[in-house]
Each structure stands twice: as structure tokens, then as C-alpha cells.
Amino acid sequence: MKHHLAAALAMLTTMVAPATAAPLETGDIVQAAIGDFNKDGAADLALLTRGAEDMDLLFFLQDKKRNYLTPAGVARNKVWGQVGPDSFYGQEPILEAMPNGSIRITTRNDSIGRNRWSQTLTLAYRNTDFIVAGFTYSYYDTLNPDSSGNCDLNVLTGKGVAEQPDGKGGRRSVKIAAKPDFVPFKDWPADGGMTTCGIDN
């Protein structure tokens, strides 16, 4: 897998311009993930980079016959987080390629303020776009342990389950449902999934 990553990064200088409309500085690359996103047997690439505000996620698919990467989309300012030697620990995003070809993006606040949270979006490649297939969110209050909960929602089916505070110091598990949705990651709203899960953002 390491040699795939090295080869992929080496090729970036020849093909990032069409995807980003500007040269990509190597210092802007935060994380990379390699997987077979379109399930054609070739290794594809996702890059998390520093953006103008929040971070950008760039997608590349490999031409299986000719063995080179082609731009497959950009999601601008869609990934919250802080990275670098001067940033707060516990706010770094996590980018993962899963064995089934999906991509997981986890953002979190494990360090600042009383309200701590973690969010994971699962992306899947469908119909030439990367869409949000799953939404998982957990939260807790460091000063009020009874104010905590979590939610797991299948965006494509609209079905999920949530654990919510019951007002008595515990939590109750409830099934949640929404209209099935097919949303490209680039169009996913910052509060996407929150209302369905019953979470105040």
C-alpha cells in the first residue's frame, strides 16, 4: 500500500490543476487515503488538504488500463478541524479508506470547551459522484455526564437509531427515520443529519 501512495503522490503534479483550478502545494496536504472507491480493481486516491476556511477533500480515480490518476471531484471547505504543531490536540480530522471501497471522514472536538463531540461521515462512490451514505454522531458534556448521546443514520435508506438523554440521568434508545436521500458530499450541509437524529447543533 505504501508504494501505491508514493506513486500516487508523485503523479499529483501532473493532474491536480484540473481538479483544483490552482496548483496544490505539498505543504497543504493533510492526509491521504487509498482504496478502490469505484470497485474496478484499481487503487484510487482521496486527499485531505488545507482550504481557504475549512479543509478540502479531493478525489482521484485511477485509469485501470493506463495506470494514471484522473480528477474525480473536489469538496471545498467541507471538513472541519485543526492540524499542525500549533493546533489543539483532539481536533484533527481522520480520513480512512475502508475495505468495502467507502471513505470515512471523522471530525471531532475532544479538547476544547465542555461540549465534546465526534462525527463520522461515510462516503460512497455512486453515479460518478461521492455521496454521503452514513452519518454517525456522538456527544457529551464534560460538566453534565447525563447530557450525552449518539446517533447512527443510514442516509441512503433514511433509517437509523439514536440514544438520547431521557431526562432522568440515563439514555433511551429510539428508532429514527427520514426520507431516503442521495446527497453528494460537496453539497452536504454542515448540520446534515442533526435534525433527524434530534440533536441540537
GUMAR-474634 format. One line per field, with one value per residue: x, z, y of N, C-alpha, C in turn. Coordinates in pm, 1 decimal. Each point is the difference from the previous one (the first is absolute). Layout:
n.X	c(X, ...)
n.Z	c(Z, ...)
n.Y	c(Y, ...)
ca.X	c(X, ...)
ca.Z	c(Z, ...)
ca.Y	c(Y, ...)
c.X	c(X, ...)
c.Z	c(Z, ...)
c.Y	c(Y, ...)
***
This chain:
n.X	c(82.5, 116.6, 34.7, -125.6, 13.4, 122.0, -47.4, -103.6, 74.2, 81.3, -116.9, -12.0, 128.6, -36.5, -74.3, 60.2, 62.8, -40.2, 45.3, 105.7, 22.8, 90.8, 127.9, 28.6, 15.9, 114.2, 32.5, -90.8, 70.2, -115.9, -81.6, 33.1, -92.0, 38.8, -88.7, -73.2, -13.0, 37.3, 73.8, 105.4, 48.5, -12.1, 118.4, -95.7, -12.2, -0.9, -1.7, 38.2, -41.5, 90.0, -117.8, -82.1, -94.7, -98.2, 16.6, 75.1, -87.4, 111.0, -67.7, 66.2, -36.2, 44.6, 60.5, -80.9, -38.9, 4.2, -56.6, -97.8, 16.0, -131.4, -15.6, -60.9, 44.6, -53.3, 13.2, -36.6, 93.7, 14.6, 126.9, -65.1, 86.9, 91.4, 102.6, 107.1, 126.8, -66.7, -61.1, -126.8, 52.4, -45.5, 52.4, 87.5, -27.3, -77.9, 84.2, -98.7, 72.2, -124.6, 7.4, -119.8, 101.9, -57.5, -30.3, 75.6, -74.7, 89.9, -89.1, 68.5, -53.4, 120.4, 10.9, -88.2, -21.8, -120.6, -31.0, 12.6, 53.3, -57.6, 36.7, -63.5, 47.1, -84.8, 99.6, -82.8, 67.1, -88.5, -23.7, 128.1, -50.6, 57.5, -84.4, -81.1, 55.2, 87.0, -71.4, 109.7, -65.4, 96.2, -54.9, 70.3, -50.8, 119.6, -92.8, -58.0, 52.1, -113.4, 70.7, -31.9, 50.0, -64.3, 40.5, -67.3, 21.3, -74.8, 76.7, 49.2, -19.3, 63.6, 56.0, -27.1, 93.0, -60.9, 99.2, -107.6, 35.9, -31.1, 84.1, 44.1, 95.4, -84.5, -4.6, -71.1, -25.8, 7.4, -95.8, 77.9, -71.3, 45.0, -22.2, 6.1, 131.0, 33.2, 91.2, 49.0, 117.9, 26.4, -120.0, 66.7, -112.2, 48.0, -131.6, 47.7, -117.5, 27.4, -81.2, 34.8, 121.7, -67.9, 104.9, 10.6, 13.0)
n.Z	c(0.0, 67.1, -82.3, 23.6, 128.1, 3.2, -74.1, 81.2, 104.7, -56.4, -27.7, 122.2, -18.2, -60.6, 110.7, 91.0, -97.7, -80.9, 106.2, 14.1, -131.1, 75.1, -7.1, 29.9, 107.5, -3.1, 48.1, -99.6, -37.6, 51.7, -80.4, -20.1, -84.2, -6.8, -97.6, -19.8, -18.6, -126.6, 78.6, -61.2, 123.6, -15.4, 43.8, 72.5, -7.4, 131.4, -18.8, 125.2, -37.6, 39.7, 38.9, -66.7, 40.0, -19.2, 19.5, -107.3, -71.1, -50.2, -109.4, -10.4, -123.7, 13.1, -110.3, 10.3, -121.2, 32.6, 117.4, -4.6, 86.5, 5.2, -4.2, 117.9, 33.3, 42.1, 129.8, -26.8, 92.0, -11.1, 34.2, 115.7, 57.0, 88.5, -75.3, 45.0, 9.9, -51.4, -49.9, 41.2, 90.3, -77.1, -94.1, -8.9, -127.4, -28.2, -96.4, -32.7, -64.9, -20.1, 50.6, 30.0, -2.5, 117.7, 29.1, 109.1, 36.1, 95.5, 49.1, 83.6, 118.6, 29.0, -23.1, -71.6, 111.6, 47.2, -120.2, 20.9, -117.6, -69.9, -122.9, -52.7, -116.4, -49.6, -88.5, -102.3, -91.4, -46.7, -117.1, -0.2, 120.0, 95.5, 48.6, 84.7, 41.3, 91.0, 110.7, 70.6, 113.3, 80.2, 120.4, 75.2, 117.3, 4.8, 7.2, -94.7, 66.0, 56.1, -45.7, -43.1, -116.4, -88.6, -124.4, -63.6, -111.7, -64.0, -60.2, -60.8, 117.0, 67.1, 26.2, 130.3, 91.4, 106.0, 77.3, 70.2, 60.7, 106.2, 42.1, 19.3, -73.1, -86.4, -81.2, -102.7, -47.8, -109.5, -73.3, -99.7, -65.9, -122.7, -87.2, -70.8, 10.0, -101.7, 94.0, -105.5, 34.8, -120.7, 2.9, 76.3, 65.6, 62.5, -0.5, -108.7, 11.9, 41.0, -86.5, -93.9, 47.1, -12.7, -68.3, 107.0, -108.8)
n.Y	c(-121.0, -3.7, -101.0, -39.9, 32.4, -52.5, -99.1, -8.6, 23.1, -88.2, -55.7, 48.1, 24.8, -111.0, -18.5, 73.3, 62.7, -100.0, -65.9, 77.0, 13.5, -60.8, 34.2, -124.1, 76.1, -64.2, 121.2, 6.7, -105.9, -36.5, -68.3, -127.1, -45.8, -125.9, -16.5, -105.0, 130.8, -17.6, -77.8, 54.6, -20.1, 132.7, 41.2, 58.7, 131.0, 25.2, 130.5, 12.9, 120.5, 87.3, 55.0, 80.0, -85.7, -88.3, -129.2, -25.1, -70.5, -51.8, -34.4, -115.3, -32.9, -123.9, 39.9, -103.2, 36.7, 129.9, -34.2, 90.2, 100.3, 4.2, 132.1, -18.6, 121.6, 112.6, -20.0, 124.0, 26.6, -132.3, 9.3, -0.5, 83.1, -34.2, 32.6, -62.1, 34.4, 103.4, -105.8, 5.2, -80.4, -96.7, 79.8, -98.9, 26.2, -102.6, -33.6, -86.1, -89.6, -40.7, -123.0, 50.8, 86.9, 7.7, 125.3, 2.0, 103.2, 2.4, 84.1, 77.7, 12.9, -42.0, 132.8, 68.1, 70.9, 17.4, 49.7, -129.4, -25.4, -95.3, 30.5, -102.9, 40.7, -86.8, 5.2, 0.0, -65.8, 89.2, -55.7, -26.8, -23.1, 72.5, -88.9, 63.5, -112.7, 46.8, 20.9, 17.0, 18.6, 41.5, 21.0, 84.5, 29.5, 60.0, 95.7, -69.0, -102.7, 51.5, 104.2, -118.5, -32.9, -74.3, -4.6, -93.9, 69.9, -88.6, 89.2, -105.7, -59.1, 95.4, -115.8, 2.2, 15.9, 52.1, 34.0, 36.1, 113.9, -71.9, 96.4, -123.6, 54.3, -49.9, -103.8, 40.9, -118.5, 73.8, -55.1, 35.1, 89.3, 2.2, 93.8, -111.0, 17.0, 76.6, 33.4, 64.0, -48.1, 45.0, -61.4, -83.3, 36.4, 105.9, 20.7, -56.2, -59.2, 122.3, 56.8, -87.0, 25.9, 115.1, 47.6, 76.4, 70.2)
ca.X	c(-82.5, 85.9, 51.7, -111.3, -10.4, 113.2, -22.4, -113.0, 42.8, 93.9, -76.1, -89.1, 42.0, -44.7, -144.5, -83.7, -51.6, -140.4, -90.2, 1.1, 7.8, 119.3, 100.3, -12.0, 125.1, 14.1, -19.6, -143.3, -54.1, -13.0, -7.9, -33.8, -57.1, -4.3, -93.3, -67.4, -126.3, -99.6, -3.7, 41.9, 122.9, 116.7, 12.8, -38.2, 62.6, -70.1, 93.3, -52.2, 93.7, -40.2, -76.5, -7.6, -59.2, 18.2, 84.3, -55.0, 22.4, 19.4, -14.5, 63.0, -21.6, 107.0, -30.1, 52.6, 71.4, 122.2, 71.6, 23.7, -112.7, -75.1, -83.1, -137.1, -84.9, 54.2, -96.9, 67.3, -34.8, -99.4, 52.3, 42.2, 107.5, 124.6, 116.6, 128.1, 66.9, -53.0, -144.0, -42.5, -16.4, -137.5, -84.6, 50.1, -88.5, 55.0, -44.0, 27.0, -56.0, -50.0, 15.1, -112.2, 7.6, -52.1, 93.5, -51.9, 58.2, -37.7, 37.6, -24.6, 53.0, 27.6, 93.0, -33.0, -135.3, -69.1, -75.6, 90.3, -77.1, 68.9, -88.9, 57.8, -76.8, 44.0, -23.7, 0.1, 2.0, -119.5, -39.1, 107.0, 15.6, 18.8, -117.5, -1.4, -80.4, -24.2, 26.5, 10.7, 33.3, -7.9, 28.4, -16.3, 28.5, 95.7, -51.3, -129.0, 11.0, -129.8, -33.5, 82.8, -78.5, 62.8, -93.6, 55.4, -103.4, 25.8, -59.4, -60.2, -130.2, -71.4, -27.2, 110.2, -30.4, 64.9, -8.7, -21.2, -25.7, -140.8, -43.2, 5.5, 138.8, 37.6, -23.4, -97.9, 29.8, -115.9, 20.3, -21.8, -28.6, -8.2, -10.5, 128.5, 62.1, 113.2, 61.8, 145.3, 69.5, 25.7, -122.6, -48.2, 1.3, 77.5, -85.9, -64.8, -21.6, -25.1, -143.3, -53.5, 48.8, -49.3, 113.7, 11.1, 132.8)
ca.Z	c(0.0, 5.4, -132.1, -72.6, 44.7, -53.6, -142.5, -17.1, 32.2, -102.9, -118.8, 26.6, -66.6, -138.6, -20.1, 98.8, -48.7, -41.8, 111.8, 100.9, -67.4, 50.6, 41.1, 136.9, 72.8, 77.4, 140.5, 29.9, 13.2, 140.3, 6.3, -124.7, 16.9, -124.8, -0.2, -127.7, 25.1, -101.9, -3.6, -129.5, 19.5, -2.5, 120.0, -15.1, 99.8, 57.5, 69.5, 87.4, -10.3, 61.8, -91.4, 32.4, 133.3, 44.8, -90.1, -124.3, -28.2, -142.8, -38.9, -124.5, -38.7, -86.1, -127.1, 20.6, -117.2, -27.7, 126.9, 47.9, 75.5, -60.4, 97.9, 6.7, 78.8, 112.8, 97.0, 59.5, 133.9, 53.8, 111.0, 110.2, 82.4, 16.0, -8.9, 2.5, 130.8, 87.5, 16.0, 120.1, -12.8, 12.4, -103.1, -129.3, -74.5, -33.4, -131.3, -10.5, -108.5, 58.0, -88.0, -93.6, -100.8, 49.4, 64.8, 125.6, 45.0, 138.7, 59.4, 143.6, 98.7, 122.4, 84.7, 33.2, 47.7, 70.3, -95.4, -80.7, -100.6, -109.4, -113.7, -109.2, -123.3, -89.0, -139.0, -96.9, -138.6, -71.4, -116.5, -28.7, 107.2, 134.6, 75.3, 142.5, 21.2, 142.1, 93.7, 138.4, 85.5, 144.7, 71.5, 144.7, 70.6, 105.2, 128.9, 23.4, -62.3, -42.1, -129.3, -101.2, -91.0, -126.3, -108.3, -116.2, -102.5, -137.9, -75.6, -122.3, 32.5, 92.7, 125.1, 95.3, 141.7, 80.7, 145.9, 42.0, 143.7, 34.3, 99.1, 133.4, 25.9, -85.0, -141.9, -61.9, -138.1, -85.1, -143.3, -71.0, -141.6, -82.8, -141.5, -58.4, -67.3, -87.9, 3.0, -20.3, 115.5, -21.5, 30.2, 132.4, 89.0, 123.6, 102.8, -58.2, 89.9, 137.7, 28.3, 2.9, 121.1, 118.0, 67.9, -12.9, -50.4)
ca.Y	c(121.0, 117.6, 34.1, 61.1, 138.3, 75.1, 19.4, 91.4, 135.6, 42.9, 37.3, 112.6, 122.5, 2.0, -3.6, 67.7, 127.8, -5.5, -27.1, 105.3, 129.6, 66.9, -98.7, -50.1, -0.1, -123.8, 31.8, 7.7, -134.9, -38.5, -146.0, -68.4, -133.0, -75.2, -111.8, -21.8, 68.4, -34.1, -146.8, -52.8, -75.0, 88.8, 82.6, 140.1, 87.1, 115.1, 88.8, 104.2, 111.4, 125.7, 83.6, 142.0, 6.8, -137.7, -77.1, -51.5, -140.9, -20.0, -139.0, -40.5, -138.1, -48.1, -64.1, -134.6, -47.9, 77.1, 14.5, 135.6, 54.3, 108.9, 70.1, -50.7, 88.2, 75.6, 51.5, 115.4, 48.3, -91.5, -80.8, 84.9, -53.6, 72.9, -87.8, 68.8, 1.5, 105.2, -17.5, -70.2, -144.2, -45.6, 60.5, -44.1, -89.4, -130.9, -46.7, -142.9, -80.0, -123.6, -116.2, -14.2, 104.3, 126.9, 92.0, 54.2, 126.4, 26.4, 127.7, -14.1, 93.2, -75.0, 73.6, 138.4, 25.9, -108.6, -80.4, -82.8, -72.0, -67.8, -25.4, -77.1, -11.4, -107.1, 37.0, -109.7, 46.5, -41.4, 80.9, 97.9, 98.3, -52.8, 39.3, -33.6, -120.0, -20.6, 110.1, -45.3, 114.8, -21.0, 124.9, 0.3, 125.1, -33.8, 45.2, -65.8, -132.5, -51.4, 59.8, -65.6, -82.4, -35.3, -27.9, -68.7, 15.4, -37.9, 109.9, -51.3, -59.9, 87.8, -71.2, -0.9, -12.1, 102.9, -2.9, 137.5, 16.2, -25.4, 97.4, -60.3, -39.5, -113.1, 18.6, -89.1, -33.4, 21.2, -12.9, 126.3, -20.3, 119.2, -31.0, -41.6, 113.7, -29.3, 132.0, 5.0, 55.6, 142.2, 74.3, -37.9, 117.3, -13.9, -60.2, -116.2, -112.2, 42.6, 8.2, -135.3, -65.0, 70.6, 60.6, 146.5, 33.0)
c.X	c(85.6, 51.5, -110.1, -11.0, 112.8, -18.6, -111.8, 41.2, 96.9, -72.3, -83.3, 37.4, -51.9, -151.1, -83.3, -62.1, -144.9, -96.4, -11.7, -0.8, 116.6, 100.0, -18.8, 137.2, 9.5, -19.1, -145.1, -61.7, 2.8, 1.8, -33.3, -56.1, -11.0, -94.2, -60.5, -141.1, -108.6, -4.1, 29.9, 131.9, 126.2, -0.5, -29.7, 52.8, -95.9, 102.4, -76.3, 102.8, -53.4, -69.4, 1.9, -57.5, 17.0, 79.3, -76.3, 27.5, 1.8, -3.9, 67.4, -29.0, 109.5, -55.4, 66.3, 84.3, 133.8, 75.8, 39.4, -127.1, -65.8, -85.4, -143.9, -88.3, 73.4, -115.8, 70.2, -52.6, -104.7, 47.5, 56.2, 116.6, 121.0, 114.9, 127.3, 57.3, -56.0, -150.6, -30.3, -13.3, -147.7, -95.5, 46.0, -103.7, 71.3, -62.2, 39.4, -64.6, -38.0, 11.7, -111.7, -3.1, -55.7, 112.1, -65.5, 76.9, -51.8, 52.8, -40.8, 49.9, 13.8, 78.6, -47.0, -145.5, -62.5, -74.6, 95.4, -84.4, 91.5, -102.1, 74.5, -98.0, 60.4, -39.2, 6.9, -2.8, -119.8, -25.0, 93.6, 15.2, 20.8, -112.6, 14.4, -95.4, -35.8, 42.2, -0.4, 47.3, -13.1, 41.6, -13.2, 43.6, 91.2, -48.3, -134.1, 1.0, -132.8, -42.9, 92.9, -89.1, 78.4, -107.9, 73.0, -110.4, 51.4, -71.0, -74.3, -137.0, -84.5, -28.1, 122.4, -48.4, 78.3, -17.4, -1.8, -18.3, -148.4, -53.7, 3.2, 141.2, 46.8, -22.5, -104.2, 39.2, -127.4, 37.5, -32.2, -21.6, -11.5, -17.5, 136.2, 58.5, 122.4, 73.3, 150.1, 66.5, 23.4, -121.2, -55.4, 5.6, 74.6, -81.6, -74.1, -9.5, -40.4, -149.1, -62.0, 38.6, -50.6, 108.7, -1.7, 141.5, 43.9)
c.Z	c(0.0, -138.1, -88.0, 35.9, -57.0, -147.8, -25.0, 26.5, -104.0, -124.0, 19.3, -78.4, -142.1, -13.6, 106.5, -54.5, -47.9, 116.3, 93.4, -57.7, 51.6, 39.6, 145.9, 64.5, 84.8, 148.6, 40.8, 18.4, 146.7, 15.3, -138.5, 32.7, -137.0, 14.3, -137.2, 9.9, -101.4, -30.8, -138.9, 9.9, -1.2, 123.5, -31.9, 119.4, 47.2, 78.7, 83.3, 3.2, 73.2, -103.3, 43.2, 139.4, 67.4, -106.2, -121.7, -9.4, -151.9, -31.6, -134.7, -24.0, -97.6, -129.2, 2.2, -117.1, -19.6, 126.6, 32.5, 67.2, -75.1, 106.3, -5.6, 90.0, 114.8, 88.1, 79.4, 140.1, 68.7, 123.0, 106.8, 73.1, 3.6, -6.0, 1.3, 140.0, 97.3, 24.6, 129.2, -28.1, 18.0, -97.3, -140.4, -70.4, -32.6, -131.8, -15.8, -125.4, 57.1, -99.6, -103.6, -106.5, 44.2, 64.4, 127.5, 36.2, 140.3, 42.2, 146.5, 77.0, 130.8, 101.5, 48.8, 45.0, 65.9, -94.6, -93.4, -95.8, -101.6, -109.1, -106.6, -116.3, -83.2, -142.2, -88.6, -140.7, -74.5, -117.0, -23.3, 107.7, 132.7, 87.1, 147.0, 19.6, 146.5, 83.6, 140.8, 86.0, 146.4, 69.9, 150.0, 57.4, 117.0, 138.4, 35.5, -70.1, -48.5, -136.7, -106.2, -87.8, -123.8, -101.4, -114.1, -105.8, -135.0, -87.9, -123.0, 23.9, 88.7, 134.2, 91.2, 141.9, 75.7, 147.7, 48.0, 151.0, 30.5, 104.2, 142.0, 33.3, -82.7, -146.2, -49.0, -146.1, -83.0, -145.7, -66.5, -147.9, -69.5, -144.0, -50.9, -85.1, -77.9, -19.9, -27.1, 119.7, -16.2, 32.8, 139.6, 93.4, 130.3, 109.9, -53.3, 98.5, 140.3, 34.7, 10.0, 128.4, 127.6, 80.9, -23.4, -41.5, 49.5)
c.Y	c(125.5, 37.9, 57.0, 147.9, 84.1, 29.3, 100.4, 143.5, 53.4, 49.2, 125.8, 124.4, 10.0, 8.8, 67.6, 127.5, -7.9, -18.7, 118.2, 140.0, 82.1, -107.0, -39.9, -2.5, -126.6, 24.9, 10.1, -137.6, -41.5, -152.0, -53.6, -136.8, -65.9, -117.8, -14.8, 56.2, -35.4, -149.0, -57.2, -76.3, 83.6, 89.5, 146.0, 79.9, 108.7, 81.1, 101.7, 111.9, 121.8, 86.7, 144.7, 21.1, -135.9, -76.1, -49.0, -149.8, -18.6, -149.2, -25.1, -148.0, -41.9, -59.7, -137.3, -47.7, 70.2, 39.5, 143.9, 50.9, 114.3, 67.9, -48.6, 85.0, 66.2, 45.8, 109.9, 30.7, -87.4, -76.5, 92.8, -64.6, 90.3, -100.5, 83.2, 8.1, 102.3, -14.7, -74.5, -149.0, -36.4, 64.9, -38.7, -88.2, -131.0, -45.2, -146.0, -58.2, -135.1, -116.1, -15.2, 108.7, 134.5, 81.8, 50.0, 127.3, 27.3, 136.3, -3.8, 121.2, -76.1, 82.2, 136.1, 12.3, -121.7, -92.6, -74.1, -84.3, -67.4, -31.2, -79.2, -4.3, -112.5, 36.8, -124.3, 59.3, -57.5, 95.7, 118.2, 107.6, -71.5, 54.1, -40.0, -117.8, -20.4, 118.7, -57.1, 116.9, -40.7, 128.9, -21.2, 133.8, -35.2, 42.1, -64.3, -135.9, -56.8, 54.8, -57.3, -86.1, -34.4, -34.5, -67.8, -4.6, -46.5, 102.6, -51.8, -63.3, 89.7, -63.3, 1.1, -17.5, 105.6, -31.6, 144.0, 7.9, -18.2, 97.1, -51.0, -48.1, -118.0, 32.7, -100.5, -21.4, 12.9, -23.3, 132.6, -30.9, 134.5, -45.0, -46.3, 112.3, -45.8, 132.3, -10.1, 66.8, 150.0, 86.0, -30.4, 120.4, -28.1, -67.2, -123.1, -115.9, 38.6, -1.3, -138.1, -71.4, 65.4, 66.3, 149.8, 33.7, 138.6)
***
